[in-house]
Amino acid sequence: TYTVDKEADFILLATDVHGIQKLYHIEFQVKNDPNMLARMLVYHALLYHIYRVPVEQVLFFMGDSKKSTMGNELPLKHGVYKYDIFVLRTFSYKDFVRSNIPEVVLLGLLADFEGENKENVVTTILEKLRSITGSDLLLMRYHKQAQMLGKLRKLNSIITNLSKNMLSEIFEPLELEEEPAYLLGEIRGEVKGEAKGKAKGEAEMINAMFAQNLDVALIATIAKLPLTTMQEMYKKWQADQK
């Protein structure tokens, strides 16, 4: 049984340059799957059933091989069912870094590094994201997406470490006592004076990071707070959302 919301990697409802509304379905595949053609056909039918607009499908193959063995075409009585396959390893990461669209730049993490040092390539990609992103909150979101994509190539530890350094440059560290109860009191605005105003501002930024689903451990590193303190703050934030 296929559940589109859980199984499909990415879907986007958009209008093309001709004013036609379409649903774009993108799949990411690490290994050659002999059942991929059947899976994509099922996705196509279910997505059309739900959205009732033309569906365009693309599969990005991210395996070690530069060739996909998956079928992408099925002859039918009144036509042909077909979706596109792009093998990312056949593209240089530089092709993606040249783009000024963050989502495209991120795909460079899955392209050909051309034998270059992994950390250097990831740094180049993250630096490009920072140069073209006008919002700090958006930058955090792209760093999170980079971490998700990085798992596909076992780059997540490199990306996490680089993200901690880059994001900590954006947000000033909290200069408060590190005792959890005191910190929580400060951030709730329960003490007076200059520290209260500073804590409130920091709290708003931390809450914004919570809202972006940024990893709690990463937020703790950025704010230079104990992980246990940040976990308590996150629990309170979750409770406030209910």
N, C-alpha and C positions, 0 to 999 in steps of 0.2 A: 504494500500500500504506500503510495506517495502522498506526502503532505507538502504542498508547494511552499508554504511559509517556512517550513523547517528544512526542506531539502534543497531548494533553489539557492544558489550562492548569492546572486544579486539580481534585483529587478528594478527597473526605472521606468515610470510612465512619463513620457515627454512628447513634445510636438516637434516634428522635423522642419527643415527649411521650407517645405512646401505647405506647411500648415496642417499636416496630417498627424493626428495623435497616434502614437505607437507605444508598445510595451517592449522595452529592451531587456532581454534576459541574458545574463552573462554567467558562465560556469568556469570554475578554475579546477583543473585536473592535474594531479601530480603524477599519476601512473596511467598507462594505457589501459582503458577499460573496454573489454570486448562487448559490453552491454550498453555502451554510451549512446549509440544511435537510438536504441529503444528508450532509454531514459529521457533523452532530449525530446523525442516525439511525445512522450507522456507529459513532460513539462509543457510543451507547446499546447497540447490539447487542454490541459487543466488551466493554464494561464489565460488562454482565449475564453474558456468557459467562465472564468471569474471576471475578467476585465472587458471582454467583448470588443477588443481593438486588435489590429494586426500585431503579430508578435515577431520580433526579429531576435535571432539567437546567435550568440558567439561563444565559442569555447576557447579559453586560453590554456594551452598545455604547458606545464611548468616542470616537466620531467627532466632528467639529466640528458636524455637523448634530444637531438635536434630534429627528430622526426616522429610524427604521430602515426600510430597504426590503427587508430580508431576510425570507424566508418562515419561518414557525415552526410550520406545521401541515400535516399530510399525511393526507387521508382514507384509511382502510384498509377492507377488506371487513368486518371485525368490530370496527371502532372507529376511533379517530383517534390518530395519533402527534402529540404537541405538546410544545413546550418554551417556557419563558417568556423574553421579551426585556425588559430594562430599559435604558432610555437614560439614562445617568448625567448627561448634560448637562441633563436636565429636572429634576434635583434640585439643591438648593442644597448647597454644601459644609457649610453650617451644620447641615443635617439629620444629617450624619454625625458632625460634631464634638460634637453633643449626646450621642452614645452613650458608654457607658463600656466598650465592647468594642473593644480596640485594632484588631482586624482591620476592624471597621466604620469606625472613625475614619480609617483609611488610605484607604478608598475616597473620602474627601473630596477627595483629590488629583486624582480623575478627574471630579469633579462640576463644577457651574457656580460659577465664582468671582464671579459677579455684578458683573463689572467692577472688582473690587478688585485692588490691587497683588498680583502673584503671590508675591513674597517675604513679604509680610505674611500672606497666606493660608497659605502653607507653614509659616511660623513658628507660626501659631495651631494648626495641625494637630500639629506636632511638640511644641509645649508641652503640648497635651492628652494626647498619648501619654506624655509624661514624668510628668504628674500622675496618670495612672491605672495606670502600670506599677510594680509593686513590686520588680522585680528589674532591676539594672543590665544583666545579660546579656540579659534579655528586651528591654530597651530598645534595646540594640545590634541585636538581631535585627529589631526593628520599623523601626529606621532603615535597615537594609539592604533590607528589603522596600519601604520608602518610596522608596529609590533606584531599585529595579527598576520600581516603578509610575511613578515620575517620568519615566522614559525615554519612556513612552508619550505624555507631553505636553511633552517637552523641558524638564523641570524638574530633571533630574539634577544640573546644575551648582549650582543654587540649593540643592537638598537636601544635596548633598555639603558645601558650604561651611557651611551651618547645622549639619549633623551634627558637623563637626569642632569647631565652637565649643561645642556643647552637650555632646558626649561628653568633650571635654577638661576640662570643669568637673567631671565625675564622677571621672575618674581623675587622680591627682596625677602630674605629669610625672616621669620618671626623672631623678634628679640624679646622674648618673654621667659619667665621661669619655666622649667621643664617638668614641674610637678603637675600631674594630670588634672587634679581637682581645681587647682588655681587657674590653669590654662582654660579649662572649660568655663569657669566663671568669668574670666576676662572676655572670652569670645562671645558669651551671651550678653555682654554689656552690663555685668552686675557690679562692677567696680567703677569708680569715678576717675577723672583726670585724663591726662594725655594718653596713658596706656590703654584706657578704655576706647578712645577713638581709634587708635591704631589697631587694636584687637578687632574692633568691629569691621574695619576695612579689610583686614586679613581674613576675617571670617567670611565676608562676602565673596572673596576670591576663592577660598577653599570650598565654599558651597557651590560656586560656579564649576569648579573642577569635579565635585561630586556629581553635579547634574550632567556633566559630559562623560560620566562613567569612566573617568580616569582611574587607573589602578591605585588603591588606597596606599600601598607601599610607596609608589612613586610620588604621590602627593606628600606623604610624610617626609620623603627625601627632599623635595622641593622646599617645603616649609621648615625643614630642619627641626622636626618634632619627633618624639618617640613614636614608633609604630602603634604601640598600645593606646597612646593618646589619640592618634588619628582614627583608630578603630572605634574608640568611644564617641568621638565627634561624628563619625559616619553613622553610627547607630542612632544618635540623636537626630541627625539630619534626615535619616530614613523615617523616623517616627514623626517628624514635623511634616513630612510629605503626605502622610495619611489623613 
